[in-house]
Amino acid sequence: MNRKKVFILLLAAIFICLFFWFDLGRYLTLESLKQNRDYLATLYRDHPIATVAVFMAIYIIQTALALPGAAILSLAAGAVFGVLMGTLYANIGATIGATLSFLVARYLFHDTIQGKFGPRLVKINKELDNAGFNYLLFLRLVPLFPFFLINLAAGLTKIPLQTFFFGTMLGIIPGGFVFCNAGASLASINSVGEIVSPRVLGSFALLGLFALIPVIYGKIRGVKKPSV
């Protein structure tokens, strides 16, 4: 591994260590958000552009480094900026952060993984070439795997950057909207867990299945197509 890659890894490790060393996670709790909501709303009223910029920067860093607190940041977006604008700002921050994580993983490990396991990944790479957007949309809509693992795993494949970016941006809209909408009624929330009910998860799963319909249809059509 060359010096640039080692430097990137060390830099990321330093930021993560500082986050836990200074216990910055204490600011990313539901209790802290409720206590500081009025202050944040006043800050946004007096300095709207700066507040949005700082919020998005925090969200980008949190997502890129896979730090805890994404749910609280989305709740804060709804509580401070409103449902629609909060969803927009949270979406931009999360998408950019995920893309940075994707690019770092690709730069650091893609060539090594593809070189070592290339023959075994031929089918996967081919499938991603044909329907990478649909698979990514499914993974973003259905919370089966941790958000940061999808970022890292996608970076190790040959899925195009454009596909990853737009698949992520569109796929996280429903979840972001749910949390921002809950944040707009922050006083009624007692825990983060109560926001995502089985009914909401079922709706996400249904949306995810819709994303796979073109893939499923293509495979069924391929099986039924008579050989020449």
trRosetta pair geometry for C-beta under 8 A, 3 or more apart (Angstrom, degrees):
i j d omega theta_ij theta_ji phi_ij phi_ji
1 5 4.7 -109 -177 86 99 131
1 6 5.7 121 121 -56 112 86
1 108 7.7 13 -138 -158 118 81
2 5 5.4 95 59 12 70 101
2 6 7.2 -133 105 -3 36 93
3 6 5.5 -57 -146 40 35 111
3 7 6.1 40 155 -24 69 105
4 7 5.7 -53 -149 33 29 114
4 8 6.6 31 153 -19 63 103
5 8 5.8 -50 -150 33 33 111
5 9 6.5 32 153 -16 64 105
5 107 7.1 -168 -104 131 92 93
5 108 5.2 129 -148 -121 108 78
6 9 5.8 -57 -150 38 32 111
6 10 6.2 31 154 -17 67 108
7 10 5.8 -57 -146 39 30 110
7 11 6.2 32 155 -22 65 107
8 11 5.7 -54 -146 35 29 112
8 12 6.4 27 156 -16 63 106
8 104 6.3 -175 166 -145 134 105
8 107 7.5 45 37 98 175 128
8 108 6.7 -135 85 -76 135 114
9 12 5.9 -56 -149 38 29 109
9 13 6.2 29 153 -19 64 109
9 108 7.0 106 -62 -125 100 141
10 13 5.5 -56 -145 38 31 113
10 14 6.3 36 154 -24 66 104
11 14 5.7 -51 -149 31 30 113
11 15 6.7 28 154 -16 63 104
12 15 5.9 -55 -151 36 32 110
12 16 6.4 29 153 -17 66 108
12 65 6.1 176 -157 -117 89 93
12 104 7.4 104 -66 -176 143 156
13 16 5.8 -57 -148 39 31 111
13 17 6.1 31 155 -19 66 109
14 17 5.8 -57 -146 38 28 110
14 18 6.3 29 155 -20 64 107
15 18 5.8 -55 -147 36 29 112
15 19 6.5 37 152 -27 62 103
15 61 7.4 -127 178 -169 139 109
15 65 5.8 -112 106 -104 124 152
16 19 5.6 -49 -154 26 32 117
16 20 6.9 14 156 -4 64 104
16 65 5.7 -171 -76 180 90 122
16 67 6.9 -166 -120 -84 77 96
17 20 6.2 -65 -152 45 32 98
17 21 5.7 35 152 -27 70 113
18 21 5.4 -52 -133 36 31 115
18 22 6.1 8 172 2 67 109
18 24 7.9 34 128 -14 73 127
19 22 7.0 -75 -151 47 16 90
19 24 5.0 -80 -154 38 65 121
19 25 7.1 73 161 -42 93 84
19 65 7.5 156 -26 119 151 146
19 67 5.6 -107 -172 -125 166 134
20 23 7.0 26 -170 -81 38 44
20 24 7.8 -76 -65 26 24 83
20 25 7.3 16 -105 -14 60 116
23 26 5.2 31 146 -14 98 112
24 27 5.9 -41 -177 24 62 110
24 28 7.3 44 134 -6 74 106
25 28 5.4 -67 -153 45 51 105
25 29 7.4 72 151 -46 71 91
25 67 7.8 -148 -85 173 93 102
25 68 5.6 32 -124 73 119 118
25 69 6.5 -149 -131 -56 74 115
26 29 6.4 -33 -164 -7 39 120
26 32 6.5 126 149 -63 62 144
27 32 5.3 -165 -147 157 37 158
28 32 7.1 -9 -9 61 9 138
28 62 7.9 139 -107 -118 154 140
28 68 6.5 154 99 113 138 83
28 69 3.2 -33 176 -120 151 123
28 72 4.6 147 -175 68 74 149
28 73 7.0 -22 -137 -47 108 81
29 32 4.6 92 57 8 85 103
29 33 6.9 -150 92 -7 44 86
29 72 6.5 -64 -83 -103 8 150
30 33 5.7 -55 -148 36 32 112
30 34 6.4 31 155 -19 65 105
30 72 6.5 -131 -67 -109 55 101
30 75 7.3 -6 -111 90 79 166
30 189 6.8 -122 -154 116 128 112
30 191 6.9 -150 2 -125 168 35
30 192 6.1 -152 -59 -47 125 88
31 34 5.9 -55 -150 35 30 109
31 35 6.4 26 154 -17 64 109
32 35 5.7 -58 -148 38 31 110
32 36 6.1 0 163 5 68 116
32 72 8.0 32 64 -165 103 141
33 36 6.4 -75 -140 51 25 92
33 37 6.3 52 159 -64 65 88
33 72 5.8 -162 -46 -165 135 99
33 75 6.1 51 167 104 168 118
33 76 5.5 -124 -132 -81 120 92
33 79 6.8 128 170 27 112 162
33 186 6.9 -127 127 -153 110 135
34 37 6.0 -22 -145 -19 28 116
34 186 6.1 178 -99 150 78 117
34 187 7.4 109 -134 -99 108 54
36 39 4.8 -57 -163 45 71 117
36 40 5.6 72 137 -26 89 102
37 40 5.8 -60 -148 39 29 109
37 41 6.2 29 156 -20 66 107
37 79 5.4 -85 -133 160 112 132
37 80 7.2 -150 -152 -72 71 80
37 186 6.1 173 -95 79 152 161
38 41 5.6 -53 -146 36 31 112
38 42 6.4 32 154 -19 64 105
39 42 5.8 -56 -151 36 30 111
39 43 6.3 33 150 -21 64 107
40 43 5.4 -51 -147 35 33 116
40 44 6.4 34 153 -19 65 104
40 51 7.6 125 -170 -154 74 126
40 76 6.9 -78 163 -163 169 103
40 79 7.4 59 85 107 134 108
40 80 4.9 -74 132 -99 115 126
41 44 5.7 -53 -148 36 31 111
41 45 6.4 34 151 -21 64 105
41 79 7.7 -94 -65 141 101 82
41 80 5.7 -152 -83 -129 64 72
42 45 5.6 -53 -147 34 33 113
42 46 6.3 18 159 -8 67 110
43 46 6.2 -64 -144 44 27 101
43 47 6.0 -39 177 45 66 100
43 51 5.3 135 128 -96 95 126
44 47 7.2 -81 -122 68 18 60
44 48 5.7 51 -179 -107 64 61
44 51 4.4 -143 -100 104 65 168
44 52 7.6 81 -132 -48 94 74
44 80 5.3 144 -34 176 151 104
44 81 6.8 -147 -147 -80 153 67
45 48 7.2 14 -125 -65 12 87
47 50 4.2 -32 159 47 114 116
47 51 5.4 126 97 -30 84 94
48 51 5.9 -62 -145 36 23 110
48 52 6.4 19 162 -15 63 108
49 52 6.0 -59 -151 38 28 107
49 53 6.2 27 154 -19 65 111
50 53 5.6 -57 -145 38 30 113
50 54 6.2 27 158 -17 66 107
51 54 6.0 -56 -145 38 28 106
51 55 6.2 30 155 -20 63 109
51 80 7.5 -135 158 159 130 136
52 55 5.7 -56 -147 37 29 113
52 56 6.3 24 158 -15 65 108
52 81 7.2 85 -99 -98 93 130
52 89 5.9 -117 -151 -119 94 137
53 56 6.1 -59 -147 39 27 106
53 57 6.3 29 154 -21 63 108
54 57 5.6 -54 -146 36 31 114
54 58 6.4 32 155 -19 65 104
55 58 5.9 -58 -153 35 29 110
55 59 6.3 26 152 -17 65 108
55 73 7.6 145 -170 -161 87 98
55 76 7.4 -159 -138 116 117 118
55 77 6.9 128 171 -94 137 83
55 80 7.6 -162 -91 78 150 146
55 81 7.9 -163 85 -40 173 128
55 89 6.2 27 105 157 126 134
55 93 7.1 -93 129 -65 75 149
56 59 5.5 -53 -144 38 34 112
56 60 6.2 39 154 -24 66 104
56 89 5.8 -110 -75 -171 98 90
56 92 6.0 -22 -134 97 123 109
56 93 4.3 -150 -145 -80 65 104
56 96 7.7 50 175 37 101 138
57 60 5.7 -51 -147 33 30 113
57 61 6.5 26 156 -14 63 106
57 93 7.8 -79 -13 -124 15 109
58 61 6.0 -58 -149 39 30 108
58 62 6.1 31 155 -20 66 110
58 73 6.9 -167 113 -120 107 128
58 93 7.6 -4 73 -154 58 142
59 62 5.7 -54 -144 38 29 113
59 63 6.2 23 160 -14 65 109
59 70 7.8 83 -145 -127 82 70
59 73 5.2 147 -99 167 92 148
59 89 7.7 138 7 144 157 82
59 90 6.4 -158 -133 -134 157 56
59 93 2.9 40 95 155 131 144
59 94 6.1 -66 164 -54 114 61
59 97 6.3 -124 133 -28 68 138
60 63 6.2 -62 -148 40 25 105
60 64 6.0 21 159 -18 64 114
60 93 5.1 -111 -50 -157 68 76
60 96 5.0 -32 -115 95 108 111
60 97 4.2 -174 -149 -69 45 92
60 100 7.0 73 -178 4 94 141
61 64 5.9 -57 -138 39 27 109
61 65 6.1 0 170 5 64 115
61 67 7.4 6 127 16 78 133
61 97 7.0 -81 2 -114 14 116
62 65 6.7 -77 -146 50 18 92
62 67 4.7 -96 -143 60 66 107
62 68 8.0 -74 -159 78 105 22
62 69 5.6 -93 -146 75 139 108
62 70 6.2 167 134 -77 125 71
62 73 6.4 174 55 -35 163 154
62 97 6.7 -20 68 -139 60 160
63 66 7.4 22 -173 -75 31 41
63 70 6.6 80 -84 -100 81 113
63 93 6.8 146 -3 141 132 79
63 94 5.2 152 -85 -134 154 55
63 96 7.7 113 69 78 136 61
63 97 2.6 96 74 117 117 142
63 98 5.5 -61 160 -49 126 64
63 100 7.8 110 99 46 94 106
63 101 6.8 -110 138 -22 77 127
63 147 7.5 -71 -142 129 90 131
63 148 7.6 -176 -169 -87 58 89
63 151 8.0 140 165 -62 89 158
64 97 4.3 -116 -40 -158 74 78
64 98 7.6 -125 -83 -55 56 20
64 100 4.2 -20 -115 86 118 125
64 101 5.0 -172 -142 -53 52 86
64 104 7.6 91 -170 -2 96 137
65 101 7.8 -150 -48 -89 22 105
66 101 7.0 95 -44 -118 90 142
66 146 8.0 55 -147 148 116 124
66 147 7.8 175 -121 85 85 89
66 148 3.5 45 -107 -111 115 160
66 151 7.8 -157 -72 49 104 135
69 72 4.9 -57 -160 44 71 114
69 73 5.8 74 141 -27 88 99
70 73 5.7 -56 -149 35 31 112
70 74 6.5 30 154 -18 65 105
70 94 7.1 75 -149 -106 113 112
70 147 6.9 25 -15 34 176 157
71 74 5.8 -56 -152 36 32 110
71 75 6.4 32 150 -18 65 105
71 179 6.1 -141 -151 -130 67 140
71 192 5.0 71 134 -155 145 136
71 195 7.7 163 -165 44 118 147
72 75 5.5 -52 -148 37 35 113
72 76 6.2 38 151 -22 66 105
72 192 7.3 -70 -66 -88 72 132
73 76 5.5 -51 -147 36 32 114
73 77 6.5 41 151 -27 63 100
73 90 6.6 145 126 -123 93 102
73 93 7.5 -110 150 102 136 148
74 77 5.5 -44 -150 26 35 116
74 78 6.9 30 153 -12 62 101
74 86 7.6 101 -169 156 55 105
74 90 4.9 78 -114 -146 73 153
74 176 5.8 -137 -137 -139 124 66
74 179 3.6 37 124 112 127 138
74 180 5.8 -93 174 -57 82 71
74 183 6.7 -158 127 -35 60 135
75 78 6.0 -59 -156 39 34 107
75 79 6.1 29 151 -18 68 112
75 179 5.6 -87 -63 173 63 94
75 180 7.4 -166 -106 -97 26 36
75 182 6.2 -53 -114 94 90 98
75 183 3.7 160 -164 -89 51 105
75 186 6.6 105 173 -107 104 99
75 189 7.4 -111 -141 64 134 169
75 192 7.5 -107 -42 -110 141 93
75 195 8.0 -121 -85 -77 111 157
76 79 5.5 -58 -141 41 33 111
76 80 5.8 10 167 -3 70 115
76 183 6.3 -101 -18 -146 12 141
77 80 6.6 -67 -136 46 20 94
77 81 5.4 -31 -174 32 62 118
77 86 3.4 133 142 -165 84 92
77 87 7.1 139 127 -54 129 28
77 89 5.5 -169 -142 75 119 108
77 90 4.2 -105 -17 -51 172 111
77 179 7.9 61 50 111 107 100
77 180 5.3 -54 94 -109 102 102
77 183 6.3 99 63 69 57 166
78 81 7.1 -61 -100 57 15 78
78 82 7.0 -41 -155 144 49 13
78 83 5.6 26 -137 -98 94 52
78 86 4.2 164 -78 112 42 164
78 87 7.4 44 -81 -49 87 71
78 179 6.6 -165 -16 124 132 60
78 180 3.3 157 -71 -167 106 56
78 181 6.1 -109 -135 -26 146 15
78 182 6.6 101 74 62 162 50
78 183 2.7 128 66 66 110 112
78 184 4.6 -89 164 -38 102 74
78 186 7.7 158 96 -58 100 94
79 86 7.6 106 21 -109 40 151
79 183 4.2 -98 -34 167 79 96
79 184 6.4 -165 -87 -84 43 31
79 186 4.6 32 -103 -47 121 134
80 86 7.0 128 61 -97 69 112
80 183 8.0 -42 5 151 63 126
81 85 4.4 -118 157 101 108 104
81 86 4.0 152 72 -72 105 76
81 89 5.8 72 39 15 176 139
82 85 5.0 57 64 35 100 100
82 86 5.6 -172 75 -16 40 100
82 184 6.6 44 -146 -102 42 115
83 86 5.9 -62 -135 39 13 112
83 87 6.3 15 162 -20 57 108
83 177 7.2 48 -180 -154 95 73
83 180 5.2 123 -142 127 55 104
83 181 5.1 40 -127 -92 117 64
83 184 5.1 -34 -61 -43 89 144
84 87 5.9 -55 -151 32 25 109
84 88 6.6 24 152 -17 61 107
85 88 5.4 -51 -149 36 37 116
85 89 6.2 32 156 -16 70 105
86 89 6.0 -55 -143 39 30 105
86 90 6.0 25 159 -14 65 111
86 180 4.0 160 105 -147 117 122
86 183 6.5 -145 164 74 161 135
86 184 7.5 -165 20 -59 152 94
87 90 6.0 -59 -141 42 26 108
87 91 6.0 30 157 -25 63 111
87 173 7.0 58 174 -152 117 70
87 176 5.0 116 -145 127 79 106
87 177 4.9 20 -114 -91 139 65
87 180 4.5 -129 -64 26 76 161
88 91 5.8 -58 -147 34 25 112
88 92 6.5 23 157 -18 62 106
89 92 5.9 -53 -148 35 31 110
89 93 6.4 28 155 -15 64 109
90 93 5.8 -58 -147 40 31 110
90 94 6.0 24 159 -15 67 112
90 176 5.0 170 100 -154 122 117
90 179 7.6 -145 159 83 170 117
90 180 6.2 -156 11 -67 145 118
91 94 6.0 -59 -141 41 26 106
91 95 6.0 24 161 -19 64 112
91 169 6.4 74 171 -153 105 70
91 172 6.2 161 -126 95 81 106
91 173 6.2 20 -107 -95 134 67
91 176 5.3 139 -70 110 84 177
92 95 6.0 -58 -143 38 24 109
92 96 6.3 19 162 -13 63 110
93 96 6.2 -60 -146 39 25 104
93 97 6.1 21 158 -15 63 113
94 97 5.7 -58 -143 41 28 111
94 98 6.0 29 158 -20 65 109
94 168 7.7 -151 125 160 90 109
94 172 5.7 -123 108 131 141 163
94 176 7.0 -148 19 -86 149 126
95 98 5.8 -55 -144 37 27 110
95 99 6.3 27 155 -20 62 108
95 165 6.7 70 179 -161 106 70
95 168 5.3 142 -126 113 79 111
95 169 4.6 33 -112 -87 143 79
95 172 7.1 -161 -68 41 83 134
96 99 5.7 -56 -147 37 30 113
96 100 6.5 34 153 -21 64 103
97 100 5.8 -52 -150 33 32 111
97 101 6.5 32 152 -17 64 105
98 101 5.6 -54 -151 37 34 113
98 102 6.2 39 149 -23 66 106
98 147 7.2 -90 -101 166 114 101
98 150 8.0 -11 -154 91 119 98
98 151 4.8 -138 -157 -98 77 120
98 164 7.9 -152 129 158 104 102
98 168 5.1 -170 96 -161 148 154
99 102 5.3 -50 -146 35 34 117
99 103 6.3 33 155 -19 66 105
99 161 7.4 69 -151 -164 102 92
99 164 6.8 134 -111 116 78 111
99 165 5.4 30 -97 -101 126 87
99 168 7.0 -161 -58 50 82 155
100 103 5.8 -54 -145 37 31 109
100 104 6.3 30 156 -18 65 106
101 104 5.9 -54 -146 36 29 110
101 105 6.4 28 156 -16 63 108
101 148 6.4 -109 -172 -144 160 79
101 151 4.0 27 103 152 124 141
101 152 6.5 -68 157 -63 104 68
101 155 7.3 -125 129 -39 64 138
102 105 6.0 -60 -151 38 26 109
102 106 6.3 24 154 -18 64 110
102 151 5.0 -108 -62 -166 75 79
102 152 7.7 -139 -99 -78 47 25
102 154 5.6 -33 -125 88 108 108
102 155 4.4 178 -162 -72 54 100
102 161 7.4 142 120 -125 130 76
102 164 5.4 140 -157 155 164 153
103 106 5.6 -54 -146 38 31 112
103 107 6.2 30 156 -19 66 108
103 155 6.9 -125 -42 -120 11 119
103 161 7.3 37 -85 -118 92 117
104 107 5.8 -55 -144 38 29 109
104 108 6.0 17 161 -11 66 114
104 155 7.2 -27 68 -143 51 163
105 108 6.1 -63 -139 43 25 103
105 109 5.9 -40 -175 38 64 109
105 110 7.2 94 129 -51 66 87
105 151 6.8 146 -3 134 141 77
105 152 4.5 168 -99 -140 152 61
105 153 8.0 -37 158 -15 158 16
105 154 7.8 94 80 69 141 62
105 155 3.0 109 86 84 111 152
105 156 6.2 -70 151 -45 111 75
106 109 7.5 -84 -120 56 12 67
106 110 4.3 19 -157 -41 58 134
106 155 4.0 -120 -46 -168 75 89
106 156 7.2 -151 -94 -67 57 31
107 110 7.1 33 -34 9 12 110
109 112 5.3 -68 -158 46 56 114
109 113 5.5 49 151 -22 90 109
109 155 7.4 79 59 116 98 107
109 156 5.9 -34 105 -100 108 96
110 113 6.1 -64 -148 39 26 105
110 114 6.0 14 163 -9 66 114
110 155 6.3 -105 -69 152 104 74
110 156 5.7 -170 -104 -128 63 42
111 114 6.0 -59 -138 44 27 105
111 115 5.7 27 161 -20 64 114
112 115 5.9 -61 -143 39 22 109
112 116 6.1 10 163 -10 62 114
113 116 6.1 -64 -142 42 25 102
113 117 5.9 -30 178 32 65 110
113 121 7.8 74 143 -45 91 157
113 156 4.7 0 60 -163 165 107
114 117 7.1 -74 -122 61 18 73
114 118 5.2 54 170 -86 61 87
114 121 6.6 -97 -124 62 64 150
114 156 7.7 179 -44 177 81 69
114 158 7.3 82 -102 -59 134 97
115 118 6.0 1 -123 -35 16 114
117 120 4.8 -58 -178 50 85 113
117 121 5.4 80 121 -26 94 110
118 121 5.8 -75 -143 42 26 104
118 122 7.2 54 158 -57 63 80
119 122 6.1 -19 -160 -24 36 112
121 124 4.9 -60 -160 47 67 115
121 125 5.4 70 141 -27 89 102
121 157 7.5 -162 -171 -122 128 75
122 125 6.0 -59 -147 38 25 109
122 126 6.3 24 156 -18 63 110
123 126 5.7 -56 -147 38 30 112
123 127 6.2 31 155 -20 65 107
124 127 5.7 -56 -148 36 30 111
124 128 6.3 27 154 -16 65 107
124 157 6.7 -107 135 -126 112 115
125 128 5.8 -56 -147 39 30 110
125 129 6.4 38 152 -25 64 103
125 157 6.6 180 -98 -166 71 88
125 158 4.7 42 -139 27 103 126
126 129 5.6 -49 -151 29 32 116
126 130 6.6 22 154 -12 63 107
127 130 5.9 -62 -151 40 32 105
127 131 6.4 -43 174 45 68 94
127 132 7.8 119 120 -68 61 68
127 135 7.5 69 138 -41 102 148
128 131 7.3 -89 -126 66 23 53
128 132 3.9 50 -172 -85 70 103
128 135 6.8 -79 -109 40 71 143
128 157 5.6 137 -55 161 174 135
128 158 6.3 142 86 67 133 78
128 159 4.8 -95 175 -78 129 86
129 132 6.6 42 -57 -27 13 112
129 158 7.1 -8 -64 99 90 115
130 218 7.7 -174 157 133 125 160
131 134 4.5 -37 179 37 95 118
131 135 5.9 98 120 -22 89 95
131 214 7.1 180 -126 101 116 102
131 215 4.6 93 -165 -97 161 106
131 218 7.3 -166 -65 41 133 150
132 135 5.9 -59 -147 40 33 108
132 136 6.0 29 159 -17 69 110
132 157 7.9 173 -125 122 122 137
132 159 4.4 161 -160 -126 143 101
132 160 7.2 135 80 22 155 78
132 163 4.9 45 103 155 120 153
132 167 7.5 -103 132 -49 79 155
133 136 5.9 -59 -146 39 27 108
133 137 6.1 29 156 -21 64 109
133 163 5.0 -114 -74 -153 82 99
133 166 7.3 -15 -130 88 110 102
133 167 5.0 -159 -144 -80 63 114
134 137 5.7 -53 -145 35 29 112
134 138 6.4 33 153 -22 62 105
134 211 5.3 161 -157 158 71 83
134 212 5.9 117 164 -102 112 46
134 214 5.9 -135 -93 61 147 107
134 215 5.0 177 111 -38 152 115
135 138 5.6 -53 -152 33 32 115
135 139 6.5 27 153 -16 65 106
135 212 7.6 62 -89 -100 51 90
135 215 7.2 81 -58 -70 78 158
136 139 5.7 -55 -148 38 34 109
136 140 6.3 30 154 -17 67 107
136 150 7.6 120 -141 179 77 119
136 154 6.8 57 -108 -108 113 135
136 159 7.0 118 -57 -165 129 154
136 163 6.7 137 12 148 150 93
136 164 6.4 -150 -132 -116 159 52
136 167 3.5 45 103 151 128 151
136 168 6.9 -62 162 -53 120 63
136 171 6.6 -125 134 -35 77 152
137 140 5.8 -57 -146 38 30 109
137 141 6.1 23 158 -15 65 112
137 167 5.2 -111 -58 -153 71 90
137 170 6.4 -23 -117 92 103 111
137 171 4.8 -164 -137 -83 54 110
137 208 7.5 172 125 -129 74 62
137 211 4.1 -155 106 -153 117 144
138 141 6.0 -63 -144 40 26 105
138 142 6.0 -13 171 17 66 112
138 171 8.0 -55 15 -126 17 127
138 208 4.5 85 -146 -166 67 91
138 209 7.7 76 -125 -68 103 27
138 211 4.7 -164 -67 87 73 127
138 212 5.3 44 -82 -53 135 101
139 142 6.7 -67 -126 56 22 83
139 144 6.9 -85 -136 44 67 104
139 145 6.4 -23 -159 39 104 112
139 150 5.3 153 143 -121 133 135
139 171 7.3 16 74 -174 61 157
139 208 7.9 110 -37 -137 18 119
140 150 7.2 161 -75 144 68 166
140 167 6.5 166 -10 149 139 81
140 168 6.0 173 -95 -123 143 46
140 170 7.7 107 89 85 151 64
140 171 2.5 68 91 139 142 137
140 172 5.5 -87 -177 -53 116 69
140 175 8.0 -132 162 6 77 128
141 171 5.3 -106 -45 -156 72 87
141 174 6.6 46 -131 39 84 132
141 175 7.8 -176 -134 -29 42 105
141 204 5.3 179 165 -173 76 82
141 205 7.8 153 128 -88 98 20
141 207 4.8 -132 -170 100 141 106
141 208 4.0 -176 90 -75 118 84
141 211 6.2 160 11 -10 144 142
142 204 5.7 147 -96 134 51 98
142 205 5.2 69 -112 -105 107 59
142 207 7.9 -177 -54 72 78 81
142 208 3.8 -1 -35 -61 108 165
143 175 7.4 107 -59 -99 113 141
143 196 7.9 -12 20 -162 156 154
143 201 7.2 -80 36 -129 110 95
143 204 6.7 20 -6 126 87 155
145 149 5.2 -103 162 78 109 125
145 150 5.7 126 97 -55 118 93
146 149 4.5 87 68 2 93 108
146 150 7.3 -161 92 -9 51 82
147 150 6.1 -59 -162 30 32 110
147 151 6.9 32 147 -19 65 105
148 151 5.3 -49 -153 32 42 117
148 152 6.4 35 153 -15 71 104
149 152 5.8 -55 -146 41 34 106
149 153 5.9 29 158 -16 68 111
150 153 5.9 -56 -136 42 27 107
150 154 6.0 29 162 -22 63 110
151 154 6.2 -61 -149 35 21 109
151 155 6.6 23 154 -21 59 109
152 155 5.7 -57 -156 31 32 114
152 156 7.0 27 151 -19 64 104
153 156 5.8 -58 -158 31 37 111
153 157 7.0 30 149 -17 66 105
154 157 5.8 -59 -155 33 39 109
154 159 5.4 -55 -165 49 89 138
154 164 5.4 129 152 -115 140 122
159 163 5.4 -113 175 82 92 127
159 164 5.6 106 120 -58 116 97
160 163 4.4 94 64 5 89 104
160 164 7.0 -156 95 -6 47 85
161 164 5.7 -57 -149 37 32 111
161 165 6.1 32 155 -23 68 107
162 165 5.8 -53 -145 34 29 111
162 166 6.4 9 166 -2 65 109
163 166 6.6 -66 -143 46 24 95
163 167 5.7 23 162 -18 64 119
164 167 5.9 -62 -138 42 22 110
164 168 6.1 21 162 -18 62 111
165 168 6.1 -65 -155 37 21 107
165 169 6.2 19 154 -19 62 112
166 169 5.4 -49 -138 37 36 115
166 170 6.1 26 164 -10 67 108
167 170 6.4 -61 -144 44 24 101
167 171 5.7 19 161 -19 62 121
168 171 5.9 -63 -134 41 23 109
168 172 6.2 7 174 -9 63 113
169 172 7.0 -71 -149 36 16 97
169 173 7.5 35 151 -46 54 96
170 173 6.0 -37 -163 -7 37 118
171 211 7.9 32 -105 -97 98 159
172 175 5.6 -63 -159 51 61 108
172 176 5.3 64 144 -28 85 110
173 176 5.8 -63 -143 41 26 111
173 177 6.1 28 161 -23 65 108
174 177 5.8 -57 -148 33 28 111
174 178 6.6 30 155 -22 64 103
174 203 7.7 -152 178 121 139 107
174 204 6.3 167 109 -104 138 85
174 207 6.3 144 -25 36 165 174
175 178 5.7 -51 -151 30 34 113
175 179 6.7 23 157 -10 66 106
175 204 6.9 44 -69 -107 91 132
176 179 6.1 -62 -151 41 32 103
176 180 6.0 25 157 -14 69 112
177 180 5.8 -58 -140 42 29 107
177 181 5.9 32 159 -23 65 109
178 181 5.9 -57 -148 36 24 112
178 182 6.5 23 153 -17 61 107
178 195 6.6 123 144 160 101 104
178 196 7.1 76 134 -91 144 75
178 200 6.0 94 -135 -156 149 136
179 182 5.6 -53 -148 37 34 112
179 183 6.3 39 150 -24 65 104
179 195 6.3 55 -105 160 67 152
180 183 5.3 -49 -147 33 35 116
180 184 6.8 45 151 -27 62 96
181 184 5.8 -44 -157 21 34 115
181 185 7.6 3 151 9 59 99
182 185 6.3 -75 -162 53 38 89
182 186 7.7 85 140 -88 65 51
182 189 5.9 77 170 -77 104 134
182 195 4.7 -19 -90 -127 169 116
183 186 5.6 12 -163 -73 49 93
185 188 4.8 -18 150 29 104 117
185 189 7.0 120 104 -30 78 93
186 189 5.8 -61 -158 24 41 113
189 192 7.6 43 171 -84 124 39
189 194 6.8 176 -148 69 76 114
189 195 6.7 7 -130 -68 122 98
190 194 6.4 45 56 12 85 147
191 194 5.2 98 67 -4 86 100
192 195 6.0 -42 -172 7 48 117
193 196 7.1 -73 -163 44 41 87
194 197 7.4 13 -177 -70 51 83
195 200 7.8 -35 139 32 60 168
196 200 5.3 -124 -151 82 56 133
196 201 6.1 72 169 -56 98 92
197 200 4.9 100 52 5 72 99
197 201 7.1 -136 98 -1 39 88
198 201 5.6 -55 -145 40 34 113
198 202 6.2 40 154 -24 66 105
199 202 5.6 -51 -149 34 30 115
199 203 6.6 33 151 -21 62 102
200 203 5.6 -52 -153 32 34 113
200 204 6.6 34 150 -18 65 102
201 204 5.6 -51 -150 35 35 112
201 205 6.4 38 151 -21 66 104
202 205 5.5 -51 -147 35 33 113
202 206 6.4 36 153 -21 64 103
203 206 5.6 -52 -150 33 32 113
203 207 6.6 33 152 -17 64 103
204 207 5.7 -54 -151 37 34 111
204 208 6.3 37 150 -22 65 106
205 208 5.5 -53 -150 35 32 116
205 209 6.5 35 152 -20 64 102
206 209 5.7 -51 -151 32 33 111
206 210 6.7 38 149 -21 63 101
207 210 5.5 -51 -154 31 36 115
207 211 6.8 40 147 -23 64 100
208 211 5.5 -50 -156 28 37 115
208 212 6.9 25 150 -12 65 105
209 212 5.7 -60 -153 39 38 107
209 213 7.1 66 146 -51 64 83
210 213 5.6 -21 -159 -15 40 118
212 215 5.0 -58 -164 43 67 116
212 216 5.6 66 139 -24 89 103
213 216 5.8 -57 -141 40 31 109
213 217 6.0 32 160 -20 66 109
214 217 5.7 -55 -143 38 29 113
214 218 6.3 32 157 -22 63 107
215 218 5.8 -56 -151 34 28 112
215 219 6.6 24 154 -16 63 106
216 219 5.9 -58 -150 37 31 108
216 220 6.3 29 154 -17 66 107
217 220 5.8 -56 -146 38 30 109
217 221 6.1 30 155 -18 65 110
218 221 5.7 -56 -145 39 29 112
218 222 6.3 32 154 -22 64 106
219 222 5.5 -51 -147 34 32 113
219 223 6.5 32 154 -20 64 103
220 223 5.8 -54 -150 34 32 110
220 224 6.3 20 156 -10 66 111
221 224 6.0 -62 -143 44 30 105
221 225 6.2 44 155 -40 65 102
222 225 5.7 -43 -146 15 30 118
